[in-house]
Amino acid sequence: MQNQVALVIGASSGIGRACATALAREGARVMASARRADRLQQLQSEISSSGAVLEVFPADATKMNDMVKLAEFTREKLGEIDLMVFATGTNTPDRALTRLTPPIWDRMVSVNLNGAYYATSAVLPAMRSRRAGHLIYISSISGLVPDVSGAAYQASKRGLLGLAHAIRVEEKENGIRTCVICPGLVDTEILQFRPVQPDAATIAKALKPEDIAAAVLAVAKLPARVVVPELQILPTYL
């Protein structure tokens, strides 16, 4: 990853933060983006003190214009983008169909799926022109296996798989690779959006953000002749 340019969206916490950290420490020049500027500044201070390169750009993935500005700033500051990691995601405690409303549905799809398309749309043309680029999306095991995570969450996460696979099929001749990583339970802030919080014993057995970051790094380091379209990563108790 030495000197490759990596754009990480959703880098203010959880899996995104862990991915930005791992990539920077591996030698990549990282642009970390999220809505929470204060969290990004903390991350930048932490990484820069170790001598690694990490720049930040606050942006909202649900806004196409923000994603365009983010891609432009990344290219101006660090160079052409080799890798994009989309790690933005959310859920809601009002996930049951008896409580789900159109505004909640729209927000879930906007963050989890539309944001991925907007980010991709912003970076893909330049990758296509260069005939090289790697797009890694963090979905969920809920995108593959029916569970109680809610209709809006599951639909948006399944949509993320469809988006990534379609991009790979359409763009593979242009040197574009995609990977969708589908984790099981991960101990991140998103757990606060569960109607019932997992007990301490369950959280102790859950994956850590660093586990997902390690998988992202392993996929990102594969040579251009290799593609991993989809990857499940689960805690061993499942």
Disulfide bonds with the S-S distance in Angstrom:
none
